[in-house]
Amino acid sequence: MKYLTLFVATIFLSGCFIFGDPTEFDETIGQSPEWISQRAQGFLDQRDFPKAINFYEKLIKRYPDNKIVSSARLNLAYCYYKYGQSELSTSTIQQFITLYPSHPLMDYAYYIKGLNLYNERGMLNKITLQDISDRDVNQLKKAFDAFKEVTKKFPNSKYAQDSIDRMTYLMNKIAEYDLHVARYYMKRRAYVAALNRAKNVYTNYPDSIHVKEALVIQYIAYKELKLKDLEVATKKIIDLNFPEEKITTNFKEENQKWWEFWKSLTN
């Protein structure tokens, strides 16, 4: 009897190797799309995003033409976003925008798209501007454009004000980066390159808090390039828009460091 038991056990173990590992039980098999959707929503309400993602993915795959799939795609994008999978969230949102251009929750779709780009790679949490690249700034510009879509197409949306607030922050962040690069060029006396960066600030983001500094950099660059007419014209713009800045043309720039231009230009 002892040997018979060992023989049976051996056969059982061999069977495991023959047939492979047991598959995980899938409770969605044979269930209706409504049932799967309700379960997914339940996990979402519990903030169990991995399980919600699993159920929404199965729902979309099995019933791609069902009417509830549009909302499932949007919820899936949100779950991806909350679970830190911003690229998957963005691609899912883009599919949603393409497939359902007239969906009543389109404002929310653009808002989620903006949030994904806004938070991608943790760029906003980087400590110094030196850590930020042009590629990072391009991501911020894409986020800015996504939030702009919300405010432009859906001005009465409940997401409009938050989108405006984020656009303001992004605008100042992008402008600040352009100024950082402009200062870099000024330090190396690459005045034309500095001018281009300074112009980006007041041309693309005229409401930015950094416009004044951009104009002052432009003024110094024109002065160094000995472009008198443009120097004078820039000074008039500064005097008109920022009368509190008393710019003098009689200081000795050779004794001043470029990054101390506020002291050089202000009485």
PyRosetta script that sets phi, psi and omega in degrees:
from pyrosetta import init, pose_from_sequence

init()
pose = pose_from_sequence("MKYLTLFVATIFLSGCFIFGDPTEFDETIGQSPEWISQRAQGFLDQRDFPKAINFYEKLIKRYPDNKIVSSARLNLAYCYYKYGQSELSTSTIQQFITLYPSHPLMDYAYYIKGLNLYNERGMLNKITLQDISDRDVNQLKKAFDAFKEVTKKFPNSKYAQDSIDRMTYLMNKIAEYDLHVARYYMKRRAYVAALNRAKNVYTNYPDSIHVKEALVIQYIAYKELKLKDLEVATKKIIDLNFPEEKITTNFKEENQKWWEFWKSLTN")
pose.set_psi(1, -37.0)
pose.set_omega(1, 179.5)
pose.set_phi(2, -61.4)
pose.set_psi(2, -43.0)
pose.set_omega(2, -177.8)
pose.set_phi(3, -71.1)
pose.set_psi(3, -32.7)
pose.set_omega(3, 177.7)
pose.set_phi(4, -64.4)
pose.set_psi(4, -41.3)
pose.set_omega(4, 179.0)
pose.set_phi(5, -62.9)
pose.set_psi(5, -44.6)
pose.set_omega(5, 178.8)
pose.set_phi(6, -63.1)
pose.set_psi(6, -38.2)
pose.set_omega(6, -180.0)
pose.set_phi(7, -64.4)
pose.set_psi(7, -44.3)
pose.set_omega(7, 179.4)
pose.set_phi(8, -63.1)
pose.set_psi(8, -42.2)
pose.set_omega(8, 179.3)
pose.set_phi(9, -62.5)
pose.set_psi(9, -40.0)
pose.set_omega(9, 179.6)
pose.set_phi(10, -63.3)
pose.set_psi(10, -44.1)
pose.set_omega(10, 178.8)
pose.set_phi(11, -61.4)
pose.set_psi(11, -40.5)
pose.set_omega(11, -179.0)
pose.set_phi(12, -64.1)
pose.set_psi(12, -45.3)
pose.set_omega(12, -180.0)
pose.set_phi(13, -65.6)
pose.set_psi(13, -39.2)
pose.set_omega(13, 177.8)
pose.set_phi(14, -61.7)
pose.set_psi(14, -37.8)
pose.set_omega(14, 178.6)
pose.set_phi(15, -62.1)
pose.set_psi(15, -35.1)
pose.set_omega(15, 178.2)
pose.set_phi(16, -61.8)
pose.set_psi(16, -40.7)
pose.set_omega(16, 179.7)
pose.set_phi(17, -70.9)
pose.set_psi(17, -35.1)
pose.set_omega(17, -178.7)
pose.set_phi(18, -67.7)
pose.set_psi(18, -46.0)
pose.set_omega(18, -174.0)
pose.set_phi(19, -93.8)
pose.set_psi(19, -3.8)
pose.set_omega(19, 176.8)
pose.set_phi(20, 85.0)
pose.set_psi(20, 179.9)
pose.set_omega(20, -179.7)
pose.set_phi(21, -68.2)
pose.set_psi(21, 146.7)
pose.set_omega(21, 178.1)
pose.set_phi(22, -65.3)
pose.set_psi(22, 140.4)
pose.set_omega(22, -179.7)
pose.set_phi(23, -81.3)
pose.set_psi(23, 150.6)
pose.set_omega(23, -179.8)
pose.set_phi(24, -69.9)
pose.set_psi(24, 139.2)
pose.set_omega(24, 179.9)
pose.set_phi(25, -65.5)
pose.set_psi(25, 130.0)
pose.set_omega(25, -179.5)
pose.set_phi(26, -111.7)
pose.set_psi(26, 104.6)
pose.set_omega(26, -176.5)
pose.set_phi(27, -74.6)
pose.set_psi(27, -8.1)
pose.set_omega(27, -179.6)
pose.set_phi(28, -84.5)
pose.set_psi(28, -14.4)
pose.set_omega(28, -178.3)
pose.set_phi(29, -62.3)
pose.set_psi(29, 127.8)
pose.set_omega(29, 179.3)
pose.set_phi(30, 82.4)
pose.set_psi(30, -1.8)
pose.set_omega(30, -178.5)
pose.set_phi(31, -89.5)
pose.set_psi(31, 155.8)
pose.set_omega(31, -179.8)
pose.set_phi(32, -75.5)
pose.set_psi(32, 159.1)
pose.set_omega(32, 177.7)
pose.set_phi(33, -60.9)
pose.set_psi(33, -32.7)
pose.set_omega(33, 178.9)
pose.set_phi(34, -66.0)
pose.set_psi(34, -40.6)
pose.set_omega(34, 179.5)
pose.set_phi(35, -64.3)
pose.set_psi(35, -44.9)
pose.set_omega(35, 179.8)
pose.set_phi(36, -63.7)
pose.set_psi(36, -39.9)
pose.set_omega(36, 179.8)
pose.set_phi(37, -63.7)
pose.set_psi(37, -42.5)
pose.set_omega(37, 179.5)
pose.set_phi(38, -64.2)
pose.set_psi(38, -39.6)
pose.set_omega(38, 178.2)
pose.set_phi(39, -66.0)
pose.set_psi(39, -42.3)
pose.set_omega(39, 179.2)
pose.set_phi(40, -62.2)
pose.set_psi(40, -42.9)
pose.set_omega(40, 178.8)
pose.set_phi(41, -63.2)
pose.set_psi(41, -36.8)
pose.set_omega(41, 177.8)
pose.set_phi(42, -62.1)
pose.set_psi(42, -44.5)
pose.set_omega(42, 177.6)
pose.set_phi(43, -65.3)
pose.set_psi(43, -36.8)
pose.set_omega(43, 177.9)
pose.set_phi(44, -63.8)
pose.set_psi(44, -44.0)
pose.set_omega(44, 178.6)
pose.set_phi(45, -61.5)
pose.set_psi(45, -31.9)
pose.set_omega(45, 178.7)
pose.set_phi(46, -84.2)
pose.set_psi(46, -1.2)
pose.set_omega(46, -177.9)
pose.set_phi(47, 61.7)
pose.set_psi(47, 29.5)
pose.set_omega(47, 173.4)
pose.set_phi(48, -92.9)
pose.set_psi(48, 79.0)
pose.set_omega(48, -170.3)
pose.set_phi(49, -67.0)
pose.set_psi(49, -38.0)
pose.set_omega(49, 177.5)
pose.set_phi(50, -58.6)
pose.set_psi(50, -43.5)
pose.set_omega(50, 179.8)
pose.set_phi(51, -70.3)
pose.set_psi(51, -39.0)
pose.set_omega(51, 177.9)
pose.set_phi(52, -61.7)
pose.set_psi(52, -42.9)
pose.set_omega(52, 178.0)
pose.set_phi(53, -59.8)
pose.set_psi(53, -45.2)
pose.set_omega(53, -179.7)
pose.set_phi(54, -57.9)
pose.set_psi(54, -44.8)
pose.set_omega(54, -177.8)
pose.set_phi(55, -72.2)
pose.set_psi(55, -41.4)
pose.set_omega(55, 179.8)
pose.set_phi(56, -65.7)
pose.set_psi(56, -39.5)
pose.set_omega(56, 178.5)
pose.set_phi(57, -61.7)
pose.set_psi(57, -42.5)
pose.set_omega(57, 179.5)
pose.set_phi(58, -67.3)
pose.set_psi(58, -38.7)
pose.set_omega(58, 178.7)
pose.set_phi(59, -61.4)
pose.set_psi(59, -46.6)
pose.set_omega(59, -177.9)
pose.set_phi(60, -67.1)
pose.set_psi(60, -38.1)
pose.set_omega(60, -178.8)
pose.set_phi(61, -69.3)
pose.set_psi(61, -39.4)
pose.set_omega(61, -175.1)
pose.set_phi(62, -84.7)
pose.set_psi(62, -31.8)
pose.set_omega(62, -175.9)
pose.set_phi(63, -128.8)
pose.set_psi(63, 61.6)
pose.set_omega(63, -174.2)
pose.set_phi(64, -63.1)
pose.set_psi(64, -23.4)
pose.set_omega(64, -177.0)
pose.set_phi(65, -100.9)
pose.set_psi(65, 2.2)
pose.set_omega(65, 179.5)
pose.set_phi(66, -70.7)
pose.set_psi(66, 147.1)
pose.set_omega(66, -175.4)
pose.set_phi(67, -66.3)
pose.set_psi(67, -22.1)
pose.set_omega(67, -178.3)
pose.set_phi(68, -85.7)
pose.set_psi(68, -4.4)
pose.set_omega(68, -177.1)
pose.set_phi(69, -68.9)
pose.set_psi(69, -30.2)
pose.set_omega(69, 179.8)
pose.set_phi(70, -59.9)
pose.set_psi(70, -47.5)
pose.set_omega(70, 177.5)
pose.set_phi(71, -66.5)
pose.set_psi(71, -33.6)
pose.set_omega(71, 178.5)
pose.set_phi(72, -63.6)
pose.set_psi(72, -40.2)
pose.set_omega(72, 178.2)
pose.set_phi(73, -62.1)
pose.set_psi(73, -42.0)
pose.set_omega(73, -179.5)
pose.set_phi(74, -66.1)
pose.set_psi(74, -43.3)
pose.set_omega(74, 177.7)
pose.set_phi(75, -65.9)
pose.set_psi(75, -35.6)
pose.set_omega(75, 177.9)
pose.set_phi(76, -64.5)
pose.set_psi(76, -41.9)
pose.set_omega(76, 178.1)
pose.set_phi(77, -60.7)
pose.set_psi(77, -40.6)
pose.set_omega(77, 178.1)
pose.set_phi(78, -64.5)
pose.set_psi(78, -43.0)
pose.set_omega(78, 179.3)
pose.set_phi(79, -62.5)
pose.set_psi(79, -43.0)
pose.set_omega(79, 176.4)
pose.set_phi(80, -58.2)
pose.set_psi(80, -44.6)
pose.set_omega(80, -179.3)
pose.set_phi(81, -60.2)
pose.set_psi(81, -48.5)
pose.set_omega(81, -178.2)
pose.set_phi(82, -68.8)
pose.set_psi(82, -25.7)
pose.set_omega(82, -178.6)
pose.set_phi(83, -89.6)
pose.set_psi(83, 4.3)
pose.set_omega(83, 176.1)
pose.set_phi(84, 82.5)
pose.set_psi(84, 15.9)
pose.set_omega(84, 178.7)
pose.set_phi(85, -104.6)
pose.set_psi(85, 70.8)
pose.set_omega(85, -171.1)
pose.set_phi(86, -65.4)
pose.set_psi(86, -35.3)
pose.set_omega(86, -179.5)
pose.set_phi(87, -66.3)
pose.set_psi(87, -43.5)
pose.set_omega(87, 176.5)
pose.set_phi(88, -64.4)
pose.set_psi(88, -38.4)
pose.set_omega(88, 178.6)
pose.set_phi(89, -63.2)
pose.set_psi(89, -45.0)
pose.set_omega(89, -179.4)
pose.set_phi(90, -62.8)
pose.set_psi(90, -44.7)
pose.set_omega(90, -179.7)
pose.set_phi(91, -65.6)
pose.set_psi(91, -36.6)
pose.set_omega(91, 178.3)
pose.set_phi(92, -67.2)
pose.set_psi(92, -41.1)
pose.set_omega(92, 177.4)
pose.set_phi(93, -63.4)
pose.set_psi(93, -41.7)
pose.set_omega(93, -179.6)
pose.set_phi(94, -63.2)
pose.set_psi(94, -39.2)
pose.set_omega(94, 175.0)
pose.set_phi(95, -61.6)
pose.set_psi(95, -42.6)
pose.set_omega(95, 179.4)
pose.set_phi(96, -60.7)
pose.set_psi(96, -46.3)
pose.set_omega(96, -178.9)
pose.set_phi(97, -62.1)
pose.set_psi(97, -38.8)
pose.set_omega(97, -179.3)
pose.set_phi(98, -71.4)
pose.set_psi(98, -42.0)
pose.set_omega(98, -174.8)
pose.set_phi(99, -79.3)
pose.set_psi(99, -30.7)
pose.set_omega(99, -173.8)
pose.set_phi(100, -130.6)
pose.set_psi(100, 63.9)
pose.set_omega(100, -174.6)
pose.set_phi(101, -62.0)
pose.set_psi(101, -19.8)
pose.set_omega(101, -178.8)
pose.set_phi(102, -107.7)
pose.set_psi(102, 15.3)
pose.set_omega(102, -177.6)
pose.set_phi(103, -63.8)
pose.set_psi(103, 138.2)
pose.set_omega(103, -177.8)
pose.set_phi(104, -64.6)
pose.set_psi(104, -15.9)
pose.set_omega(104, 179.4)
pose.set_phi(105, -104.1)
pose.set_psi(105, 25.5)
pose.set_omega(105, -178.8)
pose.set_phi(106, -63.3)
pose.set_psi(106, -31.2)
pose.set_omega(106, 177.7)
pose.set_phi(107, -62.4)
pose.set_psi(107, -39.3)
pose.set_omega(107, 178.9)
pose.set_phi(108, -67.0)
pose.set_psi(108, -36.1)
pose.set_omega(108, 179.4)
pose.set_phi(109, -62.4)
pose.set_psi(109, -47.0)
pose.set_omega(109, 179.0)
pose.set_phi(110, -66.0)
pose.set_psi(110, -34.0)
pose.set_omega(110, 178.9)
pose.set_phi(111, -64.7)
pose.set_psi(111, -45.5)
pose.set_omega(111, 177.7)
pose.set_phi(112, -64.1)
pose.set_psi(112, -39.1)
pose.set_omega(112, 177.3)
pose.set_phi(113, -59.1)
pose.set_psi(113, -44.0)
pose.set_omega(113, 178.2)
pose.set_phi(114, -63.3)
pose.set_psi(114, -41.9)
pose.set_omega(114, -179.7)
pose.set_phi(115, -62.5)
pose.set_psi(115, -39.5)
pose.set_omega(115, 178.7)
pose.set_phi(116, -61.7)
pose.set_psi(116, -47.0)
pose.set_omega(116, -179.5)
pose.set_phi(117, -69.3)
pose.set_psi(117, -34.0)
pose.set_omega(117, -179.1)
pose.set_phi(118, -63.4)
pose.set_psi(118, -38.2)
pose.set_omega(118, -174.5)
pose.set_phi(119, -100.8)
pose.set_psi(119, -3.8)
pose.set_omega(119, -172.2)
pose.set_phi(120, -61.5)
pose.set_psi(120, 134.7)
pose.set_omega(120, 178.0)
pose.set_phi(121, 60.9)
pose.set_psi(121, 11.7)
pose.set_omega(121, 176.3)
pose.set_phi(122, 63.6)
pose.set_psi(122, 25.6)
pose.set_omega(122, -174.4)
pose.set_phi(123, -59.2)
pose.set_psi(123, -36.8)
pose.set_omega(123, -176.3)
pose.set_phi(124, -69.7)
pose.set_psi(124, -15.0)
pose.set_omega(124, -179.6)
pose.set_phi(125, -95.4)
pose.set_psi(125, -0.1)
pose.set_omega(125, 178.4)
pose.set_phi(126, -64.9)
pose.set_psi(126, 144.3)
pose.set_omega(126, -169.2)
pose.set_phi(127, -72.8)
pose.set_psi(127, -46.3)
pose.set_omega(127, -173.8)
pose.set_phi(128, -123.7)
pose.set_psi(128, 160.1)
pose.set_omega(128, 177.8)
pose.set_phi(129, -65.9)
pose.set_psi(129, -24.4)
pose.set_omega(129, 178.4)
pose.set_phi(130, -63.4)
pose.set_psi(130, -22.9)
pose.set_omega(130, -179.2)
pose.set_phi(131, -81.8)
pose.set_psi(131, -9.7)
pose.set_omega(131, -174.7)
pose.set_phi(132, -95.5)
pose.set_psi(132, 136.5)
pose.set_omega(132, 179.5)
pose.set_phi(133, -110.7)
pose.set_psi(133, 169.8)
pose.set_omega(133, 176.1)
pose.set_phi(134, -60.7)
pose.set_psi(134, -32.9)
pose.set_omega(134, 178.5)
pose.set_phi(135, -63.9)
pose.set_psi(135, -41.1)
pose.set_omega(135, 176.9)
pose.set_phi(136, -60.4)
pose.set_psi(136, -44.4)
pose.set_omega(136, -178.1)
pose.set_phi(137, -65.0)
pose.set_psi(137, -36.6)
pose.set_omega(137, 175.9)
pose.set_phi(138, -60.9)
pose.set_psi(138, -36.2)
pose.set_omega(138, 175.7)
pose.set_phi(139, -64.4)
pose.set_psi(139, -40.4)
pose.set_omega(139, 178.6)
pose.set_phi(140, -64.9)
pose.set_psi(140, -37.4)
pose.set_omega(140, 178.6)
pose.set_phi(141, -65.0)
pose.set_psi(141, -38.8)
pose.set_omega(141, 177.2)
pose.set_phi(142, -65.2)
pose.set_psi(142, -39.4)
pose.set_omega(142, 176.8)
pose.set_phi(143, -64.1)
pose.set_psi(143, -43.3)
pose.set_omega(143, 177.7)
pose.set_phi(144, -56.8)
pose.set_psi(144, -45.7)
pose.set_omega(144, -178.7)
pose.set_phi(145, -65.7)
pose.set_psi(145, -35.9)
pose.set_omega(145, 179.2)
pose.set_phi(146, -66.4)
pose.set_psi(146, -45.1)
pose.set_omega(146, 177.3)
pose.set_phi(147, -65.9)
pose.set_psi(147, -33.0)
pose.set_omega(147, 178.1)
pose.set_phi(148, -63.8)
pose.set_psi(148, -36.4)
pose.set_omega(148, 176.8)
pose.set_phi(149, -60.1)
pose.set_psi(149, -38.8)
pose.set_omega(149, 179.2)
pose.set_phi(150, -62.4)
pose.set_psi(150, -48.9)
pose.set_omega(150, -175.7)
pose.set_phi(151, -71.8)
pose.set_psi(151, -30.4)
pose.set_omega(151, -177.5)
pose.set_phi(152, -79.5)
pose.set_psi(152, -47.6)
pose.set_omega(152, -176.1)
pose.set_phi(153, -85.8)
pose.set_psi(153, -26.5)
pose.set_omega(153, -175.9)
pose.set_phi(154, -133.1)
pose.set_psi(154, 64.4)
pose.set_omega(154, -175.6)
pose.set_phi(155, -61.4)
pose.set_psi(155, -23.4)
pose.set_omega(155, -179.7)
pose.set_phi(156, -97.1)
pose.set_psi(156, 7.9)
pose.set_omega(156, -179.6)
pose.set_phi(157, -67.4)
pose.set_psi(157, 149.3)
pose.set_omega(157, 176.8)
pose.set_phi(158, -69.4)
pose.set_psi(158, -11.3)
pose.set_omega(158, 178.3)
pose.set_phi(159, -97.0)
pose.set_psi(159, -1.2)
pose.set_omega(159, -174.3)
pose.set_phi(160, -65.8)
pose.set_psi(160, -46.8)
pose.set_omega(160, -176.0)
pose.set_phi(161, -66.0)
pose.set_psi(161, -42.3)
pose.set_omega(161, 178.0)
pose.set_phi(162, -64.7)
pose.set_psi(162, -35.4)
pose.set_omega(162, 177.1)
pose.set_phi(163, -64.2)
pose.set_psi(163, -40.8)
pose.set_omega(163, 178.0)
pose.set_phi(164, -62.8)
pose.set_psi(164, -43.2)
pose.set_omega(164, 179.7)
pose.set_phi(165, -62.1)
pose.set_psi(165, -41.5)
pose.set_omega(165, 179.7)
pose.set_phi(166, -70.6)
pose.set_psi(166, -36.2)
pose.set_omega(166, 176.3)
pose.set_phi(167, -61.9)
pose.set_psi(167, -40.1)
pose.set_omega(167, 179.2)
pose.set_phi(168, -62.6)
pose.set_psi(168, -45.2)
pose.set_omega(168, 178.6)
pose.set_phi(169, -62.8)
pose.set_psi(169, -45.8)
pose.set_omega(169, -179.4)
pose.set_phi(170, -62.7)
pose.set_psi(170, -42.2)
pose.set_omega(170, 179.1)
pose.set_phi(171, -57.1)
pose.set_psi(171, -47.2)
pose.set_omega(171, -179.1)
pose.set_phi(172, -70.0)
pose.set_psi(172, -32.8)
pose.set_omega(172, 178.5)
pose.set_phi(173, -67.3)
pose.set_psi(173, -44.2)
pose.set_omega(173, 179.8)
pose.set_phi(174, -65.8)
pose.set_psi(174, -44.5)
pose.set_omega(174, 179.0)
pose.set_phi(175, -62.2)
pose.set_psi(175, -40.2)
pose.set_omega(175, 178.9)
pose.set_phi(176, -61.8)
pose.set_psi(176, -39.7)
pose.set_omega(176, 178.5)
pose.set_phi(177, -65.8)
pose.set_psi(177, -42.8)
pose.set_omega(177, 178.0)
pose.set_phi(178, -59.7)
pose.set_psi(178, -39.0)
pose.set_omega(178, 177.7)
pose.set_phi(179, -67.1)
pose.set_psi(179, -38.7)
pose.set_omega(179, 177.4)
pose.set_phi(180, -57.9)
pose.set_psi(180, -44.3)
pose.set_omega(180, 179.4)
pose.set_phi(181, -69.2)
pose.set_psi(181, -39.3)
pose.set_omega(181, 178.8)
pose.set_phi(182, -60.6)
pose.set_psi(182, -42.2)
pose.set_omega(182, 177.8)
pose.set_phi(183, -63.0)
pose.set_psi(183, -39.0)
pose.set_omega(183, 178.1)
pose.set_phi(184, -58.3)
pose.set_psi(184, -46.2)
pose.set_omega(184, 180.0)
pose.set_phi(185, -68.4)
pose.set_psi(185, -37.4)
pose.set_omega(185, 178.6)
pose.set_phi(186, -62.4)
pose.set_psi(186, -40.5)
pose.set_omega(186, -179.7)
pose.set_phi(187, -61.2)
pose.set_psi(187, -30.8)
pose.set_omega(187, 179.5)
pose.set_phi(188, -98.0)
pose.set_psi(188, 12.4)
pose.set_omega(188, 177.8)
pose.set_phi(189, 58.4)
pose.set_psi(189, 29.0)
pose.set_omega(189, 173.9)
pose.set_phi(190, -92.8)
pose.set_psi(190, 74.9)
pose.set_omega(190, -167.8)
pose.set_phi(191, -68.2)
pose.set_psi(191, -36.1)
pose.set_omega(191, 179.5)
pose.set_phi(192, -64.8)
pose.set_psi(192, -43.6)
pose.set_omega(192, 178.0)
pose.set_phi(193, -63.4)
pose.set_psi(193, -39.8)
pose.set_omega(193, 178.2)
pose.set_phi(194, -64.0)
pose.set_psi(194, -40.0)
pose.set_omega(194, 177.9)
pose.set_phi(195, -59.4)
pose.set_psi(195, -44.4)
pose.set_omega(195, -178.3)
pose.set_phi(196, -61.2)
pose.set_psi(196, -41.6)
pose.set_omega(196, 178.8)
pose.set_phi(197, -67.9)
pose.set_psi(197, -40.8)
pose.set_omega(197, 179.2)
pose.set_phi(198, -64.0)
pose.set_psi(198, -39.5)
pose.set_omega(198, 179.5)
pose.set_phi(199, -65.0)
pose.set_psi(199, -33.8)
pose.set_omega(199, 177.6)
pose.set_phi(200, -56.2)
pose.set_psi(200, -36.6)
pose.set_omega(200, -175.0)
pose.set_phi(201, -65.6)
pose.set_psi(201, -56.4)
pose.set_omega(201, -174.2)
pose.set_phi(202, -82.2)
pose.set_psi(202, -15.9)
pose.set_omega(202, 176.8)
pose.set_phi(203, -81.2)
pose.set_psi(203, -47.8)
pose.set_omega(203, -175.9)
pose.set_phi(204, -89.6)
pose.set_psi(204, -25.7)
pose.set_omega(204, -176.8)
pose.set_phi(205, -135.1)
pose.set_psi(205, 64.7)
pose.set_omega(205, -175.3)
pose.set_phi(206, -63.9)
pose.set_psi(206, -17.8)
pose.set_omega(206, 179.0)
pose.set_phi(207, -94.3)
pose.set_psi(207, 5.0)
pose.set_omega(207, -179.0)
pose.set_phi(208, -68.7)
pose.set_psi(208, 152.8)
pose.set_omega(208, 177.6)
pose.set_phi(209, -74.8)
pose.set_psi(209, -4.9)
pose.set_omega(209, -176.1)
pose.set_phi(210, -102.1)
pose.set_psi(210, 7.6)
pose.set_omega(210, -177.4)
pose.set_phi(211, -62.4)
pose.set_psi(211, -41.5)
pose.set_omega(211, -177.6)
pose.set_phi(212, -59.6)
pose.set_psi(212, -47.8)
pose.set_omega(212, -179.1)
pose.set_phi(213, -64.8)
pose.set_psi(213, -36.1)
pose.set_omega(213, 178.1)
pose.set_phi(214, -61.5)
pose.set_psi(214, -41.1)
pose.set_omega(214, 179.3)
pose.set_phi(215, -67.6)
pose.set_psi(215, -37.0)
pose.set_omega(215, 179.2)
pose.set_phi(216, -67.8)
pose.set_psi(216, -39.4)
pose.set_omega(216, 174.7)
pose.set_phi(217, -61.4)
pose.set_psi(217, -41.7)
pose.set_omega(217, 178.0)
pose.set_phi(218, -61.7)
pose.set_psi(218, -42.4)
pose.set_omega(218, 179.7)
pose.set_phi(219, -60.3)
pose.set_psi(219, -46.9)
pose.set_omega(219, -179.7)
pose.set_phi(220, -64.5)
pose.set_psi(220, -41.2)
pose.set_omega(220, -179.0)
pose.set_phi(221, -63.0)
pose.set_psi(221, -44.8)
pose.set_omega(221, 177.9)
pose.set_phi(222, -62.8)
pose.set_psi(222, -36.9)
pose.set_omega(222, 179.3)
pose.set_phi(223, -65.4)
pose.set_psi(223, -43.1)
pose.set_omega(223, 178.7)
pose.set_phi(224, -66.9)
pose.set_psi(224, -33.6)
pose.set_omega(224, 178.7)
pose.set_phi(225, -81.2)
pose.set_psi(225, -3.6)
pose.set_omega(225, 179.9)
pose.set_phi(226, 59.5)
pose.set_psi(226, 38.7)
pose.set_omega(226, 174.5)
pose.set_phi(227, -98.2)
pose.set_psi(227, 81.8)
pose.set_omega(227, -168.5)
pose.set_phi(228, -59.3)
pose.set_psi(228, -46.2)
pose.set_omega(228, -177.5)
pose.set_phi(229, -60.5)
pose.set_psi(229, -44.6)
pose.set_omega(229, -180.0)
pose.set_phi(230, -69.8)
pose.set_psi(230, -34.8)
pose.set_omega(230, 176.1)
pose.set_phi(231, -61.5)
pose.set_psi(231, -47.5)
pose.set_omega(231, -179.6)
pose.set_phi(232, -65.0)
pose.set_psi(232, -41.7)
pose.set_omega(232, 179.9)
pose.set_phi(233, -62.4)
pose.set_psi(233, -40.8)
pose.set_omega(233, 179.2)
pose.set_phi(234, -66.4)
pose.set_psi(234, -39.0)
pose.set_omega(234, 178.3)
pose.set_phi(235, -61.8)
pose.set_psi(235, -39.0)
pose.set_omega(235, 178.6)
pose.set_phi(236, -64.3)
pose.set_psi(236, -39.4)
pose.set_omega(236, 179.3)
pose.set_phi(237, -64.2)
pose.set_psi(237, -42.1)
pose.set_omega(237, 179.0)
pose.set_phi(238, -65.3)
pose.set_psi(238, -45.1)
pose.set_omega(238, -179.7)
pose.set_phi(239, -61.3)
pose.set_psi(239, -37.2)
pose.set_omega(239, -177.5)
pose.set_phi(240, -73.0)
pose.set_psi(240, -42.5)
pose.set_omega(240, -174.4)
pose.set_phi(241, -92.4)
pose.set_psi(241, -24.3)
pose.set_omega(241, -179.0)
pose.set_phi(242, -134.7)
pose.set_psi(242, 68.9)
pose.set_omega(242, -175.6)
pose.set_phi(243, -61.8)
pose.set_psi(243, -18.9)
pose.set_omega(243, 179.8)
pose.set_phi(244, -71.5)
pose.set_psi(244, -17.4)
pose.set_omega(244, 178.3)
pose.set_phi(245, -88.9)
pose.set_psi(245, 110.3)
pose.set_omega(245, -177.9)
pose.set_phi(246, -94.4)
pose.set_psi(246, 93.5)
pose.set_omega(246, -176.5)
pose.set_phi(247, -85.5)
pose.set_psi(247, 129.6)
pose.set_omega(247, 177.2)
pose.set_phi(248, -110.4)
pose.set_psi(248, 149.7)
pose.set_omega(248, 179.7)
pose.set_phi(249, -105.3)
pose.set_psi(249, 9.9)
pose.set_omega(249, -174.2)
pose.set_phi(250, -114.1)
pose.set_psi(250, 24.5)
pose.set_omega(250, 178.7)
pose.set_phi(251, -95.8)
pose.set_psi(251, 158.0)
pose.set_omega(251, -178.8)
pose.set_phi(252, -93.3)
pose.set_psi(252, 98.7)
pose.set_omega(252, -174.9)
pose.set_phi(253, -67.7)
pose.set_psi(253, -26.1)
pose.set_omega(253, -177.6)
pose.set_phi(254, -66.6)
pose.set_psi(254, -16.8)
pose.set_omega(254, 179.5)
pose.set_phi(255, -97.7)
pose.set_psi(255, 6.6)
pose.set_omega(255, -176.1)
pose.set_phi(256, -118.5)
pose.set_psi(256, 142.8)
pose.set_omega(256, 171.9)
pose.set_phi(257, -80.0)
pose.set_psi(257, 143.2)
pose.set_omega(257, -174.0)
pose.set_phi(258, -59.9)
pose.set_psi(258, -35.4)
pose.set_omega(258, -176.0)
pose.set_phi(259, -77.6)
pose.set_psi(259, -1.5)
pose.set_omega(259, 175.6)
pose.set_phi(260, -105.8)
pose.set_psi(260, 29.3)
pose.set_omega(260, -173.0)
pose.set_phi(261, -65.1)
pose.set_psi(261, -23.5)
pose.set_omega(261, 177.7)
pose.set_phi(262, -61.3)
pose.set_psi(262, -42.9)
pose.set_omega(262, 178.3)
pose.set_phi(263, -68.3)
pose.set_psi(263, -33.3)
pose.set_omega(263, -178.2)
pose.set_phi(264, -70.3)
pose.set_psi(264, -32.5)
pose.set_omega(264, -172.0)
pose.set_phi(265, -101.8)
pose.set_psi(265, -12.6)
pose.set_omega(265, -173.8)
pose.set_phi(266, -112.9)
pose.set_psi(266, 133.0)
pose.set_omega(266, 175.9)
pose.set_phi(267, -69.0)
pose.dump_pdb("model.pdb")
